[in-house]
Amino acid sequence: MTAAIPRLDEAPEANRVPTLLWLAWRFLPPLDGADWRMFGCVAAGCGYLALPLTVALAAAPSPALTLLSLLCLAVPGLPVLWYGAGTLGRRRRETALALRQARIHSRAAGLTSLSKPLVYPTAGALIGTLSICLMHRPLSRALPHRAPLYAALRAPAGRWLPAAPAAVLLLLGLTALLSSRRAAVVQVAAGRFIARVGRRRAATPQPE
Amino acid sequence: MSLPSDNPVLNAVGLRFPADGSVLRGAHLAVGEHEAVAVLGEAGSGKSVLAAVLCGMLEPAEGTLWANGRPLHALPAEDRQVSFRRQFGVLPQDCRVLPELTIAENVALPLRLAGMGAAKAIERSRIWLERFEIEDYAARRAAGLTKPVLRRAALARALVSDPIVLLADEPLAGLAAHTAEATARILRSVAVSHGTAVVVFTRDPMTAAYFNRIVKLADGRTDARPASPPPSAVPLLAGGGESDARRLPLGPAR
């Protein structure tokens, strides 16, 4: 029979939740310059996108022209969010891997590594939705009556209340989608394509 | 149920993975208490898969696995994972430490997850930091520290909960010669002082030569016999093994 080595640490599967919560808390603050950039991009992207999204939800159903205007308004925020979300997803996967290597169960590691991906977009989205909820009246007054967004911004007050949390949830979902592994692959491919097009343009001889 | 071998702490017999045996086809490995073994194989010989099977990350299609006298292969999946977590320390090839935590916090993490208080866990981790000669970095965040320091911190983290088996995949890869030698010496000394069965997976014969015994792995088969001999600690290098290890400051002894 094999001689049993006396164990120093035969603690039962203890309640790990306080330690996992402590870890999730420690993962929150941005660590370095790259982290701060990521935080800025995700929060700013979500904050910006929250404006047209909240308006669209509060004013639904809207005419096609209004929706098109809101879509055009949203476009500049998407690449910013996508850039930040890509880094956010990479960091989340690295954190989850490090936690698994510390012998934390895969599911617990995955959940603990979610603190940044939950808090960063939520912070931005909350600021964006709060801003538009507070500012939609003055903004509508500033617009001409025939502007496509005029009617949308004058949606009844009772519709902004449910629209705000819905917009935050949708932006959380969008950030999760953009921070996925597949989105990262598409991001890299898009970056390569843009770089190739840029090189071709640069190589084209210019007229003297 | 009887044990397939005399006195090994870790005994793997006839491991096959996957079912068609394209990676592992009947790999045997028996490692005794106080023994530091190197599994030497070319790239693609199945080292990483064997390491993953031994630490419970992959389930073999065939074969038996015994740890400290317990037949892990016969346990229900959940109990088996708990056994692996408690009894095995693992250092993967791409080892990561959490950059947000200090080195001491990283090393103490398995203890805190096992229910130990923060202060006590940090205190115990310090013993291992000293052992791996990285106590000067204890209070520093892991972000920005050099690879050798992080590798040693990951090794200390794998050993802090006092596992009976340490599985380390290429633990010395990318380290400078003197750092690699010092790390290997520490690993050998851990085997001697703690009775931990140390298994190192490497493709570098020079790295393998640092350890007490070499098991060759080729085409998914090891050159080890299914039933291992009693643990021996005959160093392959002159002046290595126990004599070297005893000169090192010892950690918490069993």
HADDOCK unambig.tbl for C-alpha pairs under 7 A between the chains (distance, minus, plus):
assign (segid A and resid 1 and name CA) (segid B and resid 3 and name CA) 6.64 0.50 0.50
assign (segid A and resid 1 and name CA) (segid B and resid 7 and name CA) 6.82 0.50 0.50
assign (segid A and resid 1 and name CA) (segid B and resid 69 and name CA) 6.81 0.50 0.50
assign (segid A and resid 2 and name CA) (segid B and resid 7 and name CA) 4.82 0.50 0.50
assign (segid A and resid 2 and name CA) (segid B and resid 8 and name CA) 6.53 0.50 0.50
assign (segid A and resid 2 and name CA) (segid B and resid 68 and name CA) 6.25 0.50 0.50
assign (segid A and resid 2 and name CA) (segid B and resid 69 and name CA) 5.05 0.50 0.50
assign (segid A and resid 3 and name CA) (segid B and resid 7 and name CA) 6.88 0.50 0.50
assign (segid A and resid 4 and name CA) (segid B and resid 68 and name CA) 5.77 0.50 0.50
assign (segid A and resid 4 and name CA) (segid B and resid 69 and name CA) 6.97 0.50 0.50
assign (segid A and resid 8 and name CA) (segid B and resid 162 and name CA) 6.67 0.50 0.50
assign (segid A and resid 9 and name CA) (segid B and resid 161 and name CA) 6.38 0.50 0.50
assign (segid A and resid 9 and name CA) (segid B and resid 162 and name CA) 6.97 0.50 0.50
assign (segid A and resid 11 and name CA) (segid B and resid 114 and name CA) 6.06 0.50 0.50
assign (segid A and resid 11 and name CA) (segid B and resid 115 and name CA) 7.00 0.50 0.50
assign (segid A and resid 13 and name CA) (segid B and resid 114 and name CA) 6.48 0.50 0.50
assign (segid A and resid 14 and name CA) (segid B and resid 114 and name CA) 5.76 0.50 0.50
assign (segid A and resid 14 and name CA) (segid B and resid 115 and name CA) 5.15 0.50 0.50
assign (segid A and resid 15 and name CA) (segid B and resid 115 and name CA) 6.80 0.50 0.50
assign (segid A and resid 16 and name CA) (segid B and resid 113 and name CA) 5.54 0.50 0.50
assign (segid A and resid 16 and name CA) (segid B and resid 115 and name CA) 6.96 0.50 0.50
assign (segid A and resid 19 and name CA) (segid B and resid 112 and name CA) 6.75 0.50 0.50
assign (segid A and resid 19 and name CA) (segid B and resid 113 and name CA) 6.42 0.50 0.50
assign (segid A and resid 26 and name CA) (segid B and resid 100 and name CA) 6.58 0.50 0.50
assign (segid A and resid 27 and name CA) (segid B and resid 100 and name CA) 6.10 0.50 0.50
assign (segid A and resid 31 and name CA) (segid B and resid 100 and name CA) 6.76 0.50 0.50
assign (segid A and resid 95 and name CA) (segid B and resid 98 and name CA) 6.73 0.50 0.50
assign (segid A and resid 98 and name CA) (segid B and resid 96 and name CA) 4.99 0.50 0.50
assign (segid A and resid 98 and name CA) (segid B and resid 97 and name CA) 5.66 0.50 0.50
assign (segid A and resid 98 and name CA) (segid B and resid 98 and name CA) 6.06 0.50 0.50
assign (segid A and resid 102 and name CA) (segid B and resid 110 and name CA) 6.26 0.50 0.50
assign (segid A and resid 103 and name CA) (segid B and resid 85 and name CA) 6.06 0.50 0.50
